[in-house]
């Protein structure tokens, strides 16, 4: 393998980890805001989400069959903030 392809694989792994970590951090922040912020426009703005659904995905092999899904992704403003925060922390420490 060439060094460029190894670098591409490393970047893909880093992006995947940052994206997943950011979504988890954003979800946690969304739950905290939903719990402690009083009802109103600000709470609605931060907790309203858009959902995307994928699947179900079926993998049928001769010996075994696997079905995954449906996988649902809920994206809100705090999820985007979580992704940005995770990316910033990654850049700051690595």
C-alpha positions as CSV (number, residue, x, y, z in Angstrom):
1,X,0.0,0.0,0.0
2,X,1.1,3.5,-0.7
3,X,1.5,6.1,2.0
4,X,-1.3,8.1,0.5
5,X,-3.8,5.3,0.8
6,X,-2.8,4.7,4.4
7,X,-3.3,8.4,5.1
8,X,-6.7,8.3,3.5
9,X,-7.7,5.4,5.7
10,X,-6.5,7.2,8.8
11,X,-8.5,10.3,7.8
12,X,-11.6,8.3,7.3
13,X,-11.3,6.7,10.7
14,X,-10.7,10.0,12.3
15,X,-13.7,11.6,10.6
16,X,-15.9,8.6,11.6
17,X,-14.8,8.8,15.3
18,X,-15.2,12.6,15.4
19,X,-18.6,12.4,13.8
20,X,-19.9,9.6,16.0
21,X,-18.4,11.3,19.2
22,X,-19.9,14.6,18.2
23,X,-23.3,13.1,17.7
24,X,-23.2,11.4,21.1
25,X,-22.0,14.7,22.8
26,X,-24.7,16.6,21.0
27,X,-27.4,14.1,22.0
28,X,-26.3,14.4,25.6
29,X,-26.4,18.2,25.4
30,X,-29.9,18.0,23.8
31,X,-31.2,15.8,26.6
32,X,-29.7,18.2,29.3
33,X,-31.3,21.2,27.6
34,X,-34.6,19.5,27.2
35,X,-34.6,18.6,30.9
36,X,-33.5,21.9,32.4
37,X,-34.6,24.6,30.0
38,X,-38.1,25.9,30.6
39,X,-40.7,25.5,27.9
40,X,-40.5,28.2,25.2
41,X,-38.9,29.2,22.0
42,X,-35.3,28.5,23.0
43,X,-36.1,25.0,24.2
44,X,-38.0,24.3,20.9
45,X,-35.2,25.6,18.8
46,X,-32.5,23.5,20.5
47,X,-34.6,20.3,20.8
48,X,-36.5,20.1,17.5
49,X,-34.8,17.5,15.3
50,X,-34.9,16.1,11.8
51,X,-35.0,12.3,11.5
52,X,-33.5,10.3,8.7
53,X,-34.2,6.6,8.5
54,X,-32.2,3.9,6.7
55,X,-33.0,0.3,6.2
56,X,-33.7,-2.3,7.1
57,X,-30.5,-3.8,5.5
58,X,-30.5,-7.5,5.0
59,X,-27.4,-9.6,4.4
60,X,-28.4,-13.2,3.5
61,X,-25.5,-15.6,3.3
62,X,-25.8,-19.4,2.8
63,X,-25.2,-20.3,6.5
64,X,-26.5,-17.1,8.2
65,X,-28.8,-14.2,7.6
66,X,-28.5,-10.8,9.3
67,X,-31.0,-7.9,9.3
68,X,-30.0,-4.5,10.6
69,X,-32.4,-1.7,11.0
70,X,-34.2,0.4,10.6
71,X,-31.4,2.8,11.6
72,X,-32.7,6.3,12.5
73,X,-30.5,9.4,12.8
74,X,-31.9,12.4,14.7
75,X,-30.1,15.6,13.9
76,X,-30.7,18.9,15.8
77,X,-28.8,22.1,16.4
78,X,-27.0,20.7,19.5
79,X,-25.9,17.7,17.5
80,X,-24.1,20.1,15.1
81,X,-22.6,21.9,18.1
82,X,-21.4,18.6,19.5
83,X,-19.8,17.7,16.2
84,X,-18.0,21.1,16.0
85,X,-16.9,20.8,19.7
86,X,-15.5,17.3,19.1
87,X,-13.7,18.4,16.0
88,X,-12.2,21.4,17.8
89,X,-11.1,19.3,20.7
90,X,-9.5,16.7,18.3
91,X,-7.6,19.5,16.5
92,X,-6.5,21.0,19.8
93,X,-5.2,17.8,21.3
94,X,-4.1,15.7,18.3
